[in-house]
Amino acid sequence: MGFDRGTIAFTRFKVTGDSPSMPDEPTLERFSGLALRDGDLTSAEIEYGWCGGRHVLDEAFAFGHNVFAECFRIGLRIDTNKVPSEIKKAYVALEEAEAGTDATQRKAKRQAKENAARRIEEDLQSGKFRRSKMVEVLWDVPAGWVYAAVSASQAEQLCELFERTHGLVLEPVTSGSLAKRSFEARGKLREYEDLVPTRFFTPIDNIPADYPWTAKGDQAKDFLGNEFLMWMWNESLGQEVRLGDHAMSLMFARAMDVDCVYGSSGRAVLKQERPTAMSEAIESARSGKVPRKAGLVIAVAGQLYSFTLAAETLSISGLKLPEVENADSPRVLFEERITLLRDFNRWMDELFGVFATLRGSSGWEAYVNNLRRRIGASKPGPVAAVA
């Protein structure tokens, strides 16, 4: 589904550079100037550009259907134009068969391959095997955020095209980069740089927690996303989390992926209405596993959100926003959903900020000891599916 209906999935990007403060015509024209239109297609295997966003062949750009609640809603069109390998082999075989007995000669074989290459190029030129895909992109201009449900390769294409279009850089928001921003705001960048992974449970003495799925280096701190989910697990066992004047309640729901921080006992998917209550979840924590992805439900300020959070990237999938009542038109409905999306990200950033403040404090070690006791003493729920 898109941002205007149904559940939402996205990775978030921070816009850096001399960005406009509000949507305007020159910015919209720059989108249009790098649109991928059928009349401009080539035989390249991969091409990408903007489209109007209503569908993959939408070549029109106008405020009426591209601007909602101070946000640009645009499409990233990605075309893959590649002849399948089996077809390539078949073309060569057909050309060699047509050459008959002469195909055993080196010259004839080379000619057969050249003829097959021409057929492949003709297919590419005609677009016979072209496949088009659109990824919806939402740019919250005043807030400086871009949302898009992209894979790793699509994220690279989005960032490159966005910079080429607007001269602005998109920085993917991960748990490490969000924590760095939080530490910097409090003047604690050195403390951020000194952070090392936490050993929540230590089944193997004197072996440091490696978090093998995360990048290594001074600035690579995406293991903080796994620690964030462990913190949320502990908080979900107690009272509500205070966020300024509001209180947030947390619940893990549907499924939780866990992985071993020591790289020894592998990954598992725990499925149940409340996966953290499973005996398998408690045993996985004791064996050195931490969450990498989890289904969550949060309730705050009278609103209920359910979603799945990927720990390292902080990517969101299956986000169900609160229902919008009494929307007079599709535009009003969409703009109300944008407001709810903004609220959701604000609450999640505040929640992460509470965690990051604790994580950078001298109280973190004592907190982890308490976490071990609470999770270790949790009464397991009924046994459920483990994938």
C-alpha positions as a Markdown table, in Angstrom:
| # | Residue | x | y | z |
|---|---|---|---|---|
| 1 | Met | 0.0 | 0.0 | 0.0 |
| 2 | Gly | 1.0 | 3.6 | -0.4 |
| 3 | Phe | 1.1 | 6.4 | 2.2 |
| 4 | Asp | -2.4 | 7.4 | 1.5 |
| 5 | Arg | -4.1 | 4.1 | 2.4 |
| 6 | Gly | -3.6 | 0.8 | 4.1 |
| 7 | Thr | -0.5 | -0.1 | 6.1 |
| 8 | Ile | 2.7 | 1.7 | 5.5 |
| 9 | Ala | 6.3 | 0.6 | 5.0 |
| 10 | Phe | 9.3 | 2.9 | 4.8 |
| 11 | Thr | 13.0 | 3.6 | 5.5 |
| 12 | Arg | 13.6 | 7.1 | 6.6 |
| 13 | Phe | 16.2 | 9.5 | 5.2 |
| 14 | Lys | 17.4 | 12.9 | 6.6 |
| 15 | Val | 17.7 | 15.7 | 4.0 |
| 16 | Thr | 20.9 | 17.7 | 4.4 |
| 17 | Gly | 21.9 | 20.8 | 2.4 |
| 18 | Asp | 20.2 | 24.0 | 1.4 |
| 19 | Ser | 16.7 | 22.6 | 1.3 |
| 20 | Pro | 13.5 | 24.7 | 0.6 |
| 21 | Ser | 11.4 | 25.4 | 3.6 |
| 22 | Met | 8.2 | 24.6 | 1.8 |
| 23 | Pro | 7.1 | 22.8 | -1.4 |
| 24 | Asp | 7.4 | 25.2 | -4.4 |
| 25 | Glu | 7.2 | 25.2 | -8.1 |
| 26 | Pro | 10.9 | 25.3 | -8.9 |
| 27 | Thr | 11.4 | 22.1 | -6.8 |
| 28 | Leu | 8.5 | 20.4 | -8.5 |
| 29 | Glu | 10.0 | 21.4 | -11.9 |
| 30 | Arg | 13.3 | 19.8 | -10.9 |
| 31 | Phe | 11.5 | 16.5 | -10.3 |
| 32 | Ser | 9.8 | 16.8 | -13.7 |
| 33 | Gly | 13.2 | 17.6 | -15.3 |
| 34 | Leu | 14.6 | 14.2 | -14.3 |
| 35 | Ala | 11.5 | 12.1 | -14.9 |
| 36 | Leu | 11.9 | 8.8 | -16.6 |
| 37 | Arg | 9.6 | 8.9 | -19.6 |
| 38 | Asp | 8.8 | 6.2 | -22.2 |
| 39 | Gly | 10.1 | 8.4 | -25.0 |
| 40 | Asp | 13.5 | 8.7 | -23.4 |
| 41 | Leu | 14.2 | 5.0 | -22.7 |
| 42 | Thr | 17.3 | 3.3 | -23.9 |
| 43 | Ser | 18.6 | -0.2 | -24.1 |
| 44 | Ala | 20.4 | 0.1 | -20.7 |
| 45 | Glu | 19.7 | -2.8 | -18.3 |
| 46 | Ile | 18.7 | -0.4 | -15.5 |
| 47 | Glu | 17.2 | 3.1 | -15.7 |
| 48 | Tyr | 15.6 | 5.1 | -13.0 |
| 49 | Gly | 14.0 | 8.5 | -12.6 |
| 50 | Trp | 11.0 | 10.3 | -11.2 |
| 51 | Cys | 7.4 | 9.8 | -12.1 |
| 52 | Gly | 4.2 | 11.6 | -11.0 |
| 53 | Gly | 3.5 | 9.1 | -8.3 |
| 54 | Arg | -0.1 | 8.1 | -9.1 |
| 55 | His | 1.2 | 5.1 | -11.2 |
| 56 | Val | 4.4 | 4.0 | -12.8 |
| 57 | Leu | 3.5 | 5.6 | -16.2 |
| 58 | Asp | 2.4 | 9.0 | -14.6 |
| 59 | Glu | 4.4 | 11.7 | -16.4 |
| 60 | Ala | 2.5 | 14.7 | -15.1 |
| 61 | Phe | 3.8 | 16.8 | -12.2 |
| 62 | Ala | 1.4 | 19.3 | -10.6 |
| 63 | Phe | 0.7 | 20.7 | -7.1 |
| 64 | Gly | -2.8 | 19.2 | -7.2 |
| 65 | His | -1.5 | 15.6 | -7.1 |
| 66 | Asn | 2.1 | 16.0 | -5.9 |
| 67 | Val | 1.7 | 18.2 | -2.8 |
| 68 | Phe | -0.1 | 17.2 | 0.4 |
| 69 | Ala | 0.2 | 18.8 | 3.8 |
| 70 | Glu | 3.5 | 20.5 | 2.9 |
| 71 | Cys | 4.9 | 17.2 | 1.6 |
| 72 | Phe | 5.9 | 16.1 | -1.9 |
| 73 | Arg | 4.4 | 12.8 | -2.9 |
| 74 | Ile | 6.5 | 11.6 | -5.9 |
| 75 | Gly | 7.2 | 8.2 | -7.5 |
| 76 | Leu | 10.7 | 6.7 | -8.1 |
| 77 | Arg | 10.4 | 4.7 | -11.3 |
| 78 | Ile | 12.9 | 1.9 | -11.8 |
| 79 | Asp | 13.0 | 0.0 | -15.1 |
| 80 | Thr | 14.9 | -3.2 | -15.5 |
| 81 | Asn | 15.5 | -4.2 | -19.1 |
| 82 | Lys | 17.4 | -7.5 | -19.1 |
| 83 | Val | 17.1 | -10.5 | -21.4 |
| 84 | Pro | 16.9 | -13.7 | -19.3 |
| 85 | Ser | 20.0 | -15.8 | -19.4 |
| 86 | Glu | 18.0 | -18.8 | -20.7 |
| 87 | Ile | 16.8 | -16.7 | -23.7 |
| 88 | Lys | 20.4 | -15.6 | -24.4 |
| 89 | Lys | 21.6 | -19.2 | -24.4 |
| 90 | Ala | 18.7 | -20.2 | -26.7 |
| 91 | Tyr | 19.6 | -17.5 | -29.2 |
| 92 | Val | 23.2 | -18.8 | -29.4 |
| 93 | Ala | 21.9 | -22.3 | -29.8 |
| 94 | Leu | 19.5 | -21.4 | -32.5 |
| 95 | Glu | 22.2 | -19.5 | -34.4 |
| 96 | Glu | 24.6 | -22.4 | -34.1 |
| 97 | Ala | 21.9 | -24.8 | -35.3 |
| 98 | Glu | 21.3 | -22.6 | -38.3 |
| 99 | Ala | 24.9 | -22.7 | -39.2 |
| 100 | Gly | 24.8 | -26.5 | -39.3 |
| 101 | Thr | 28.0 | -28.4 | -39.5 |
| 102 | Asp | 29.9 | -25.2 | -40.0 |
| 103 | Ala | 29.2 | -24.4 | -36.3 |
| 104 | Thr | 32.1 | -26.6 | -35.3 |
| 105 | Gln | 34.5 | -24.1 | -36.8 |
| 106 | Arg | 35.8 | -21.2 | -34.7 |
| 107 | Lys | 34.7 | -18.6 | -37.2 |
| 108 | Ala | 31.2 | -19.9 | -37.4 |
| 109 | Lys | 30.9 | -20.1 | -33.6 |
| 110 | Arg | 32.0 | -16.5 | -33.3 |
| 111 | Gln | 29.5 | -15.4 | -36.0 |
| 112 | Ala | 26.7 | -17.3 | -34.2 |
| 113 | Lys | 27.5 | -15.4 | -31.0 |
| 114 | Glu | 27.5 | -12.1 | -32.8 |
| 115 | Asn | 24.2 | -12.8 | -34.4 |
| 116 | Ala | 22.8 | -13.8 | -31.0 |
| 117 | Ala | 24.1 | -10.5 | -29.5 |
| 118 | Arg | 22.3 | -8.6 | -32.2 |
| 119 | Arg | 19.0 | -10.3 | -31.4 |
| 120 | Ile | 19.6 | -9.5 | -27.7 |
| 121 | Glu | 20.2 | -5.9 | -28.5 |
| 122 | Glu | 17.1 | -5.7 | -30.6 |
| 123 | Asp | 15.1 | -7.1 | -27.6 |
| 124 | Leu | 16.6 | -4.5 | -25.3 |
| 125 | Gln | 15.8 | -1.7 | -27.8 |
| 126 | Ser | 12.3 | -2.9 | -28.2 |
| 127 | Gly | 11.7 | -3.2 | -24.4 |
| 128 | Lys | 10.4 | -6.8 | -24.9 |
| 129 | Phe | 11.7 | -7.8 | -21.5 |
| 130 | Arg | 11.4 | -4.4 | -19.8 |
| 131 | Arg | 9.9 | -4.4 | -16.3 |
| 132 | Ser | 8.9 | -1.2 | -14.5 |
| 133 | Lys | 8.4 | -0.6 | -10.8 |
| 134 | Met | 7.4 | 2.4 | -8.8 |
| 135 | Val | 8.4 | 3.2 | -5.3 |
| 136 | Glu | 6.3 | 5.9 | -3.6 |
| 137 | Val | 8.4 | 8.7 | -2.0 |
| 138 | Leu | 7.1 | 11.1 | 0.6 |
| 139 | Trp | 9.3 | 14.2 | 1.2 |
| 140 | Asp | 8.2 | 16.1 | 4.4 |
| 141 | Val | 9.8 | 19.4 | 3.3 |
| 142 | Pro | 9.6 | 21.5 | 6.5 |
| 143 | Ala | 10.8 | 18.6 | 8.7 |
| 144 | Gly | 13.5 | 17.5 | 6.3 |
| 145 | Trp | 12.6 | 13.8 | 6.2 |
| 146 | Val | 12.1 | 11.6 | 3.2 |
| 147 | Tyr | 10.2 | 8.3 | 3.5 |
| 148 | Ala | 10.4 | 5.4 | 1.0 |
| 149 | Ala | 10.0 | 1.6 | 1.1 |
| 150 | Val | 13.3 | 0.8 | -0.7 |
| 151 | Ser | 15.7 | -2.1 | -0.7 |
| 152 | Ala | 19.4 | -1.5 | -0.3 |
| 153 | Ser | 20.0 | -1.1 | -4.1 |
| 154 | Gln | 16.9 | 1.1 | -4.5 |
| 155 | Ala | 18.1 | 3.3 | -1.6 |
| 156 | Glu | 21.4 | 3.9 | -3.5 |
| 157 | Gln | 19.4 | 4.9 | -6.6 |
| 158 | Leu | 17.1 | 7.2 | -4.6 |
| 159 | Cys | 20.0 | 9.0 | -2.9 |
| 160 | Glu | 21.9 | 9.4 | -6.1 |
| 161 | Leu | 18.9 | 10.7 | -8.0 |
| 162 | Phe | 17.8 | 13.0 | -5.2 |
| 163 | Glu | 21.2 | 14.6 | -5.0 |
| 164 | Arg | 21.4 | 14.9 | -8.8 |
| 165 | Thr | 17.9 | 16.5 | -8.9 |
| 166 | His | 18.2 | 18.9 | -6.0 |
| 167 | Gly | 21.8 | 19.1 | -4.9 |
| 168 | Leu | 20.7 | 17.7 | -1.5 |
| 169 | Val | 22.1 | 14.7 | 0.3 |
| 170 | Leu | 19.9 | 11.9 | 1.7 |
| 171 | Glu | 21.3 | 10.2 | 4.8 |
| 172 | Pro | 19.7 | 6.9 | 5.7 |
| 173 | Val | 18.5 | 7.0 | 9.3 |
| 174 | Thr | 19.8 | 3.9 | 11.1 |
| 175 | Ser | 20.0 | 3.2 | 14.8 |
| 176 | Gly | 23.6 | 4.3 | 14.8 |
| 177 | Ser | 23.1 | 7.6 | 13.0 |
| 178 | Leu | 20.0 | 8.5 | 15.1 |
| 179 | Ala | 21.9 | 7.8 | 18.3 |
| 180 | Lys | 24.8 | 9.9 | 17.1 |
| 181 | Arg | 22.4 | 12.8 | 16.4 |
| 182 | Ser | 21.0 | 12.4 | 20.0 |
| 183 | Phe | 24.5 | 12.3 | 21.6 |
| 184 | Glu | 25.7 | 15.3 | 19.6 |
| 185 | Ala | 22.6 | 17.3 | 20.7 |
| 186 | Arg | 23.7 | 16.7 | 24.3 |
| 187 | Gly | 27.4 | 17.5 | 23.6 |
| 188 | Lys | 28.4 | 13.8 | 24.1 |
| 189 | Leu | 29.9 | 12.9 | 20.8 |
| 190 | Arg | 33.0 | 11.4 | 22.5 |
| 191 | Glu | 30.8 | 9.2 | 24.6 |
| 192 | Tyr | 29.0 | 8.0 | 21.5 |
| 193 | Glu | 32.3 | 7.1 | 19.8 |
| 194 | Asp | 33.4 | 5.1 | 22.9 |
| 195 | Leu | 30.3 | 2.9 | 22.9 |
| 196 | Val | 30.8 | -0.8 | 22.6 |
| 197 | Pro | 28.2 | -3.6 | 22.3 |
| 198 | Thr | 26.4 | -4.7 | 25.5 |
| 199 | Arg | 26.6 | -8.3 | 26.7 |
| 200 | Phe | 23.1 | -8.6 | 28.1 |
| 201 | Phe | 23.6 | -12.3 | 29.0 |
| 202 | Thr | 27.0 | -14.0 | 29.1 |
| 203 | Pro | 26.7 | -17.7 | 28.4 |
| 204 | Ile | 30.3 | -17.7 | 27.2 |
| 205 | Asp | 32.6 | -16.1 | 29.7 |
| 206 | Asn | 35.1 | -13.4 | 28.6 |
| 207 | Ile | 34.0 | -13.4 | 25.0 |
| 208 | Pro | 32.9 | -9.9 | 23.9 |
| 209 | Ala | 29.5 | -9.5 | 22.2 |
| 210 | Asp | 30.3 | -9.1 | 18.5 |
| 211 | Tyr | 26.9 | -8.5 | 16.9 |
| 212 | Pro | 28.3 | -10.1 | 13.7 |
| 213 | Trp | 25.5 | -8.7 | 11.4 |
| 214 | Thr | 26.6 | -5.1 | 12.0 |
| 215 | Ala | 29.4 | -3.2 | 10.3 |
| 216 | Lys | 32.6 | -2.6 | 12.3 |
| 217 | Gly | 34.5 | 0.6 | 12.8 |
| 218 | Asp | 34.5 | 3.7 | 15.0 |
| 219 | Gln | 31.3 | 5.2 | 13.5 |
| 220 | Ala | 29.4 | 1.9 | 13.0 |
| 221 | Lys | 27.0 | 1.8 | 15.9 |
| 222 | Asp | 23.9 | 0.1 | 14.5 |
| 223 | Phe | 24.1 | -2.6 | 17.2 |
| 224 | Leu | 22.3 | 0.1 | 19.2 |
| 225 | Gly | 19.1 | -0.8 | 17.4 |
| 226 | Asn | 19.3 | -4.3 | 18.9 |
| 227 | Glu | 20.0 | -2.8 | 22.3 |
| 228 | Phe | 17.0 | -0.5 | 21.8 |
| 229 | Leu | 14.7 | -3.5 | 21.3 |
| 230 | Met | 16.2 | -5.2 | 24.4 |
| 231 | Trp | 15.5 | -2.0 | 26.3 |
| 232 | Met | 11.9 | -1.9 | 24.9 |
| 233 | Trp | 11.5 | -5.6 | 25.9 |
| 234 | Asn | 12.4 | -4.7 | 29.5 |
| 235 | Glu | 10.2 | -1.6 | 29.5 |
| 236 | Ser | 7.3 | -3.6 | 28.2 |
| 237 | Leu | 7.4 | -5.7 | 31.4 |
| 238 | Gly | 6.8 | -2.7 | 33.7 |
| 239 | Gln | 5.0 | 0.6 | 33.7 |
| 240 | Glu | 4.6 | 3.0 | 30.9 |
| 241 | Val | 7.5 | 5.0 | 29.5 |
| 242 | Arg | 7.4 | 8.7 | 30.2 |
| 243 | Leu | 7.8 | 11.0 | 27.1 |
| 244 | Gly | 7.6 | 14.5 | 28.5 |
| 245 | Asp | 3.9 | 15.1 | 29.5 |
| 246 | His | 2.8 | 11.8 | 27.9 |
| 247 | Ala | 3.1 | 8.2 | 28.8 |
| 248 | Met | 3.7 | 5.4 | 26.2 |
| 249 | Ser | 2.8 | 1.8 | 26.8 |
| 250 | Leu | 4.7 | -0.9 | 24.8 |
| 251 | Met | 3.8 | -4.4 | 23.8 |
| 252 | Phe | 5.6 | -6.9 | 21.6 |
| 253 | Ala | 3.2 | -8.6 | 19.2 |
| 254 | Arg | 3.0 | -11.4 | 16.6 |
| 255 | Ala | 6.6 | -12.2 | 15.9 |
| 256 | Met | 10.2 | -11.5 | 17.0 |
| 257 | Asp | 13.4 | -12.4 | 15.1 |
| 258 | Val | 16.4 | -13.0 | 17.4 |
| 259 | Asp | 20.1 | -13.6 | 16.7 |
| 260 | Cys | 23.2 | -14.5 | 18.6 |
| 261 | Val | 25.5 | -11.7 | 19.5 |
| 262 | Tyr | 28.4 | -14.2 | 19.7 |
| 263 | Gly | 27.7 | -15.7 | 16.3 |
| 264 | Ser | 27.4 | -19.2 | 17.8 |
| 265 | Ser | 23.8 | -20.2 | 18.2 |
| 266 | Gly | 22.2 | -18.8 | 15.1 |
| 267 | Arg | 18.9 | -17.0 | 14.3 |
| 268 | Ala | 15.3 | -17.8 | 15.2 |
| 269 | Val | 11.9 | -16.4 | 14.5 |
| 270 | Leu | 9.5 | -16.6 | 17.5 |
| 271 | Lys | 5.8 | -16.4 | 16.6 |
| 272 | Gln | 3.0 | -15.8 | 19.1 |
| 273 | Glu | 0.6 | -13.1 | 20.1 |
| 274 | Arg | 3.1 | -12.0 | 22.7 |
| 275 | Pro | 6.5 | -13.4 | 21.6 |
| 276 | Thr | 8.5 | -12.0 | 24.6 |
| 277 | Ala | 6.4 | -14.1 | 26.9 |
| 278 | Met | 7.4 | -17.4 | 25.3 |
| 279 | Ser | 9.8 | -19.7 | 27.1 |
| 280 | Glu | 11.8 | -19.8 | 23.8 |
| 281 | Ala | 12.3 | -16.0 | 24.0 |
| 282 | Ile | 13.6 | -16.1 | 27.5 |
| 283 | Glu | 15.9 | -19.0 | 26.7 |
| 284 | Ser | 17.1 | -17.2 | 23.6 |
| 285 | Ala | 18.0 | -14.2 | 25.6 |
| 286 | Arg | 19.9 | -16.3 | 28.2 |
| 287 | Ser | 21.8 | -18.0 | 25.3 |
| 288 | Gly | 23.0 | -14.6 | 24.1 |
| 289 | Lys | 20.4 | -13.7 | 21.5 |
| 290 | Val | 19.0 | -10.2 | 21.0 |
| 291 | Pro | 16.0 | -9.0 | 18.8 |
| 292 | Arg | 16.7 | -8.0 | 15.2 |
| 293 | Lys | 13.1 | -7.4 | 14.2 |
| 294 | Ala | 9.9 | -7.3 | 16.2 |
| 295 | Gly | 6.3 | -6.7 | 15.9 |
| 296 | Leu | 5.2 | -3.9 | 18.2 |
| 297 | Val | 2.1 | -2.1 | 19.5 |
| 298 | Ile | 2.5 | 1.4 | 21.1 |
| 299 | Ala | -0.2 | 3.4 | 22.7 |
| 300 | Val | 0.4 | 7.1 | 23.4 |
| 301 | Ala | -1.7 | 10.3 | 23.6 |
| 302 | Gly | -4.9 | 8.3 | 23.0 |
| 303 | Gln | -3.6 | 6.8 | 19.7 |
| 304 | Leu | -2.7 | 3.2 | 18.9 |
| 305 | Tyr | 0.0 | 2.2 | 16.4 |
| 306 | Ser | 1.0 | -1.3 | 15.4 |
| 307 | Phe | 4.0 | -2.0 | 13.2 |
| 308 | Thr | 7.2 | -4.1 | 12.7 |
| 309 | Leu | 10.6 | -2.5 | 13.5 |
| 310 | Ala | 13.9 | -3.6 | 12.0 |
| 311 | Ala | 16.5 | -3.0 | 14.7 |
| 312 | Glu | 19.6 | -1.9 | 12.8 |
| 313 | Thr | 18.0 | 0.2 | 10.1 |
| 314 | Leu | 15.0 | 1.3 | 12.1 |
| 315 | Ser | 12.9 | 0.5 | 8.9 |
| 316 | Ile | 9.2 | 0.3 | 9.5 |
| 317 | Ser | 6.8 | -2.2 | 7.9 |
| 318 | Gly | 3.1 | -3.0 | 8.3 |
| 319 | Leu | 2.5 | 0.3 | 10.1 |
| 320 | Lys | -1.2 | 0.6 | 10.9 |
| 321 | Leu | -2.1 | 4.2 | 11.7 |
| 322 | Pro | -5.1 | 5.1 | 13.8 |
| 323 | Glu | -8.3 | 5.4 | 11.9 |
| 324 | Val | -9.2 | 8.8 | 10.4 |
| 325 | Glu | -12.8 | 9.7 | 11.1 |
| 326 | Asn | -15.0 | 12.0 | 9.1 |
| 327 | Ala | -12.6 | 12.7 | 6.2 |
| 328 | Asp | -14.5 | 14.8 | 3.7 |
| 329 | Ser | -12.3 | 13.8 | 0.7 |
| 330 | Pro | -9.4 | 11.6 | -0.3 |
| 331 | Arg | -7.1 | 14.6 | 0.0 |
| 332 | Val | -8.3 | 15.4 | 3.6 |
| 333 | Leu | -7.9 | 11.7 | 4.4 |
| 334 | Phe | -4.3 | 11.6 | 3.1 |
| 335 | Glu | -3.3 | 14.8 | 4.9 |
| 336 | Glu | -4.7 | 13.5 | 8.1 |
| 337 | Arg | -2.6 | 10.3 | 7.6 |
| 338 | Ile | 0.5 | 12.4 | 7.1 |
| 339 | Thr | -0.2 | 14.1 | 10.4 |
| 340 | Leu | -0.5 | 10.7 | 12.1 |
| 341 | Leu | 2.7 | 9.6 | 10.4 |
| 342 | Arg | 4.5 | 12.7 | 11.7 |
| 343 | Asp | 3.2 | 12.0 | 15.2 |
| 344 | Phe | 4.3 | 8.4 | 15.0 |
| 345 | Asn | 7.8 | 9.3 | 14.0 |
| 346 | Arg | 8.0 | 12.0 | 16.7 |
| 347 | Trp | 6.9 | 9.5 | 19.4 |
| 348 | Met | 9.4 | 6.9 | 18.2 |
| 349 | Asp | 12.2 | 9.5 | 18.1 |
| 350 | Glu | 11.4 | 10.6 | 21.6 |
| 351 | Leu | 11.3 | 7.0 | 22.7 |
| 352 | Phe | 14.7 | 6.4 | 21.1 |
| 353 | Gly | 16.0 | 9.5 | 22.8 |
| 354 | Val | 15.0 | 8.2 | 26.2 |
| 355 | Phe | 16.9 | 5.0 | 25.5 |
| 356 | Ala | 19.9 | 6.9 | 24.1 |
| 357 | Thr | 20.1 | 9.2 | 27.1 |
| 358 | Leu | 20.2 | 6.2 | 29.4 |
| 359 | Arg | 22.6 | 4.3 | 27.1 |
| 360 | Gly | 25.1 | 7.1 | 27.4 |
| 361 | Ser | 24.8 | 7.5 | 31.1 |
| 362 | Ser | 26.7 | 5.9 | 34.0 |
| 363 | Gly | 23.5 | 4.1 | 35.0 |
| 364 | Trp | 23.4 | 1.8 | 31.9 |
| 365 | Glu | 25.4 | -1.0 | 33.6 |
| 366 | Ala | 23.0 | -1.1 | 36.6 |
| 367 | Tyr | 20.0 | -1.0 | 34.2 |
| 368 | Val | 21.4 | -4.0 | 32.3 |
| 369 | Asn | 21.8 | -5.9 | 35.6 |
| 370 | Asn | 18.1 | -5.2 | 36.4 |
| 371 | Leu | 17.1 | -6.2 | 32.9 |
| 372 | Arg | 18.8 | -9.5 | 33.3 |
| 373 | Arg | 16.9 | -10.1 | 36.5 |
| 374 | Arg | 13.6 | -9.1 | 35.1 |
| 375 | Ile | 13.8 | -11.0 | 31.9 |
| 376 | Gly | 15.5 | -14.0 | 33.5 |
| 377 | Ala | 12.8 | -14.2 | 36.2 |
| 378 | Ser | 9.9 | -13.7 | 33.7 |
| 379 | Lys | 7.3 | -16.5 | 33.8 |
| 380 | Pro | 7.2 | -18.1 | 30.4 |
| 381 | Gly | 4.0 | -18.2 | 28.5 |
| 382 | Pro | 2.7 | -21.2 | 26.5 |
| 383 | Val | 5.0 | -22.7 | 23.9 |
| 384 | Ala | 4.4 | -21.4 | 20.4 |
| 385 | Ala | 5.8 | -21.7 | 16.9 |
| 386 | Val | 9.5 | -21.3 | 16.3 |
| 387 | Ala | 10.7 | -20.9 | 12.7 |
